[in-house]
């Protein structure tokens, strides 16, 4: 008995040491990336829009992506729009002072580094809560050393903030399924709904996720969670309502569908190339003179898609059935720079520091197996065996995560599967990958023990 207690205490101490090591390693990688990276022209492309929104909000109290007034104190107020959601611009507005300058960029980068640390902490907790301590620590280690969880910190892009809000929303969702007290299940469900709304206000990818949960109430096995889903949905709609009301008042529409139409149309090019020309990789729509017209209305989007399927049915079928998922999880963004980066950088520890380079080599070797296991785990969680080898509450939580994983992949299969869009979801993919390995181990042990149990009964 004394030996068992001693072994348990030693194991607990080792787990705490590993936990602290993972957190400090993740903190070091993110802060070092923030301090050691210099981006070539950080105010560009999507980031240019976000900064314009932040400036116009601060200077004119107008939500507009018109960049002409940025750093112009005597400019006229721009016209409002709703092309992009306000979550990330609101964060930038809080960090913006008198000008858009290098100091503003540095403040943003430092804040995003700590937001990335929050993503690691929440991912660790979520994995430990569902998979157990050692499997959870392994998941946390993968999230900590994943280069893509750090290299987006220096960009004016939504990946870092979106990823943090995603894992926080998932964490409260899992709590609402695991809590014994109905009071706390209700509180956690409401908080989850608010964070799902905050996530959609940063990037609208999962706008239909909560409505899908309401639709799933038609499934008898899901109906037992009707109270949690209804509370989560109510909180989601209440949190989204101010943005929708603002849009109706300013633009006479609940949301601007232009970006969604463009995203769906941009995803219709096989292998993200125009006429299979490698020179157009990543930006096929920029080389297609008909792309603007094709994305101008939903009728034109579907007409363009139908024409492409008619002319190249096998190529388009392969692209939508397999190719888009592969591109979504691609290690190197096809439209990016130097293996992992979205935009060029003048310097980065991921290019020069031996430790960072070693971590990149390790993670690149593990990456494809992890993604494959994550996809397999997404479906294995729904096998009947899962509820036998995992507790009922853990199974409920894992199935909820798997449903969101399927939905996120499906949304990007319909739209544009740019690799950077998968970055916020990769902690979830890694968790499901470790779950799958654990599922295989526990299934093997259960099968191995079954004959001996039958023999004992006989």
N, C-alpha and C positions, 0 to 999 in steps of 0.2 A: 504493500500500500504506500509506504514511504517512497519507494523507487518510482511508482507511478506518479505520485504528486510532484516529485522532483523533476521527472521527465516532462510533466505538463508545464511546470514553471519555467523550465529551460526553453521549451518550445515557445511559450508565450513571450519570453524575453527576446528570443531570436526573431519572432514575428514583429515585435516592436522595433527592433534594430533595423530590420528590412524595410518596414514602413517609413521610418525616419530617413533611411538612406534613399529610398525612392522619391520622397518628397523633396529632399535637398538636391538630389540629382536633377529632378524636373525643374526646380526653382533655378538652379545654376544654369541649365541649358537655355531657359527662356530669358533670364536676365542678361546672360552673356550674349545671346542673340540680339537682344534689344540694344545693348551697349556697343556691340562690335559690328553691326550691320549699317551700311550706308547705301540707301536705295538711289538708283539713277532716276531722277525726276519723279519723286513720290506722288506728286499731284498730276495724275494722268488717268485716262479712261474712266472706270467706275468711280475711282477715288475723287476725280474732279467733280463729278455730280454730287457726291456726299459732302464735299467741302463747300460747294456752292449752296447747297441747302442749309448747311450750318451757318454760313456767313449771312445769307439773306434772312434767316430766322433771327439772328442776333441783331442785324443792322436795320431791317425793315419790318420784322415780325411777319414776313411773308415766306411761305414754303414754296420755293422755286429752285429749279436746277440751272437757272440762268447764271452763267459764270462771269458775265461781263462786269458785274458790280463788285466782284471780289477785290478787296484792298482798295476800292474806290469809294472814299467817304462821301463824295458829293454826287454819286450816281443816283439815277431815278429808280424807284422801286420796281422790281420785275413783276411779271404776271404769275399768279400761283399755278401750280400743277400738282399731280399726284403720281408721277411716273415711278418714283421709288418710295418705299415705305419710310417712316420717319425715325425708326429706332436708332440706327447708327448715326445719322445726322444730329440727333438730339444729344448723343454722347459727345460728338465732336463740338457741338455748340457749347457744352459745359466746359470744354477744355480750351476754347478759342478766346483770345484776349483782344488785342487791338489789331493784329494783322495775321494773315496766313504766312508764316515764316518758319525757318528751321526750328525755332524754339517750340512752336506749336506742334510740329512733327515729332520732336523729341518727347514732349509731354504725352502725346498720344501713344507713342511706342512704349513708354514706360507703363502707362495704364494698361495697355493691351498685354504686356508681359505678365502682369499680375492677374489679369482676366484669364490668361492661358493657364496660370497656376491653379486658379479656381476650377477650371475644367478638369485638371489632373486630380485635384482633391475629390471632386464629386464623382469622377469616374472610378476612383479607388473605392470610395464608400459603396457605390452602386454594385461594383463587382464583388466586393467582400460580402455585402448583404445577400447577394443571390447565389454566389458560387462557393462561399467559404473563404477562410482567411488566406490560405496559400494560393489558391487559384485566383483570388481577388488581387493579391499582391503581384502575381505574375502579369495579370491584365494591367495593373497600374504601372508596372515597369515598362511594358510595351508602349503605353500612352506617354510615359515620361520621356522615353528615348526616341519616340517617333519624330523624325526631323520635321515633318509637315505640321506638327503641333507647335513648332517654334518659328519656322521661317515665315509664317504669315503675320507674326507680331509686328514687323516694321512697315507693313503696307497699310494704306488707307483702304482696306477691304473689310468686309463683314465677317469673314470666316471665323476670326477669333471670338468676337462677341456672340455670334450665332451659336458656335459650338458650346460656349459656356451656358447660355440660356437653355440649349437643348438638354444637356446632361442634368441641369438643375430641375427642369420640367420633368424629365424621366425619373429623377430621384424622388420627387414628391409624388409622382404617379405610383411608383413602386411602394412607397410608404403607405399610400391610401389603400393599396391592395394587401399589405402585410400587417397593418395595425389591427389589433384585437378590438380596441375601443372604437365604437361607431363615431363618437365625437371627433376623435383624431383622424379617422378615415375621412370624415367630412371636411375637416380643416385642410388636410393634405390634398384632397381632390380639388378644393377651391384654389389653393395656392398653385397647384399644377396647371389649372386652367389659365391663371394669370400669366404664368411663365410661358405657356404655349402661345398666348397672345403676344407677349413681349418678343418671343422668337419670330413670330410671323410679322411683327412690326419692324424687325431687322431685315428679314428676307422672307418673301411670301411663298416659299417653296411648299410649306405644309399648311397652307391656308385651309385646305379641305380635310385636314386630319381630324379635327374635332367633329365636324359634320359627319365624317365617316363613322366615328365612334357612336354617334346617335343612330346611324343606319344599322350598325351592328347589333343594336338592341333587338332587332328582329330575329337574331339567332338565339335559340333557347339557352344555350350554354353561356352566352354573354349576358343574358338578361339578369342574372343574379347580381351583377354589378351595376344595376340600373341607377341606384342612388348616387354612386360615385361618378358615373358618367354624366348624369344630369347636372350634378353640382359643378363638375369640371367644365361642362359646356356652358352653363350659365355664367360662370366666372370669365370664361373665354370671350363670350359675346359682349358682356359688360365692359371688359377691358378693351375690346376692339371698337366698341361703339363710338367713342370720341373721334377716332380717326375716320370712320365711315361718315359720321355726321359732318365733320369738317369738309370732307370731299364733296358731299352733296351740296353744301353751302357754297363752296369755292369753285368746283368744276362741274357740278350738276351730275356727277356719277359717284357711285360708292367706291369704285377703284378704277385706275387706268389699266385697261386690258392690253394696251399697246405692247408692254414688255412681255406679257405672257404669249401673245401672238408671235412676237419676234423670236422668243425662245423656242417655241414649238417648230417654227419654220427653220430656224438655225440647226435644229436637230435632224432635219430631213436629208442631210448630205452624208452618204455612206463614208465611214472612216474620217469624218470631218474634213473632207476634201471636195473641191469643186471639180467635177469631171475627172476624178482620180489623179489630179495633178498634185504631187507632193509639195510644190511651191505654195499651195493654198492651204496647207495643213493648219488647222486651228481656226482659220478665218474664211471658210468657203463662201459664206454669204457676202463677204466684201468683194469677191471676184465675180459674183453672179449678178449680172445687170438686172435680172428679173426678181431679185430677192426682196427689194423694197415693195414692189407691187404685190408679191406673193404674201407678204406679212401685213398687208394693209387691212385685211378683214379675215374673219374666220372662214368665210366661203372661199377666199383665195388661198388660204393656208391648206384647206382640205383638197382643193382642186390641184394645187401644186403637188401635194403628197400623193394623190391618186395618179397623177401623170407619171411620177417617178416610179411608183409600184408597177404601173402598166408597162413602162419601158425597160425596167430592170427588176423583175419580180424576185428572183433568187437573191440578188445582191441586197435589195431592200429588206427581204425577209431575214437574211443573215444579220443585217445591221440592227434591226429592231429586236430580234430574238436573242442574240448573243453579243454582237459588237458593241452596242451601247452600254451594256453593263460592264464590259471589259474596259471601255474608254472611261467610264465613270470612276472606276477604281484604279486607273492607270497611275503608276508611280510618277512618271514624268508628264506634266501637262503638255499635251500636243501643241498648245498655243503658248507655252512657257519659254523659259530661258535656262540654259545650263542645268539640265537634268531635273531639278526640283523646283526651281524658282518660277514664279509667275511673271515678274518683271525683272529686268537686269539690276544688279547691285554692284557698287564699286568695290565693296569688300564685305566679307561675312566670315565668321569663324567656321561655318560649315564648308568653306572652300579652302581654308588654310590651317586650322587647328587640328593636330593629329588625333586628339580625343574625339572631336566632332566627326572627323573623316572616318575613324574606326566605327563609331556608332552608326554612321550612314551605311557603311559596308555591311554591318551586322543586320540592320533593319531591312536593307534592300534584299539580302539573302532570305530573310524570313517573310518578306512582304507577300509574295504570291501565295505561299502555303497558308498564311494567315487569312488572306482574303477568301481563298477557296474554303477553308474551314469555317470562316464566318458565314459564308453563303450556305454551306451544308448545315451549320448549326441553326440558321434561321428557319430551316424546314424541319430539322430533327426535333426541335422543341415541341412540335405539334404531334409527335408520335406518342401513342398511348404509354409506351415504356417510360417516358419522361416523368409522368406523374407517379411512377412507381419508385424510381431511383432518386427523385428529388422530392422535397416536401411540397405539399399542396400550394402553400403560399408562394414559395420560390418558383414553382411552375407557372403560377398565374403571372407573376412579375416578368419572368422570362418570355412568356408568350406575348405579353403586352409589348415588350421591347422588340420582339421578332416581327410583330405586326407593323410597328412603326418602321422598322428596317425595310420590310417588303414595300410599304407604301412609299418611302423615300426613294428607293430604287425605281419603282414604277413611275413616279413622277418624272424622274430624269430620263427614263426610257422614252416617255412621251415627249419630253422637251429636249434640251441640249445637254449632253452628258459630259460637260467639261470637268476635267479631273479635279480641279480645285473645289468644285461643289461637293465632292465626297469627303473633304477634309473634316468638316464638323461631325460627320457621322462615323469616322473611323474608330474613335473610342468604343462606340457601340458595336462596330464590326469586330474589333479585337475581343470584346467581351463575349460575343457569340462564338468566336473562334475557340476561345479557351473553354467555353461551355461545351462545345462539340467534343473537344479532346477529353474533357471530364466525363461527358456522356458516354464516350467509347469505353473509357476505363471502368466506369461503374456498370455499364452493360456487360462487359466481359466478366467482371467479378460476380455479377448476379447470375450469369449463365454458368459460371464455374461452380458456384455454390449450389445451384439447383439440383444436380444429381446427388450430391451428398445429403441434401435435405430430404429428397425422396427416399434415399437408402435408409436414413435414420427412421423415417416414418414406417418403412416396411419392417 
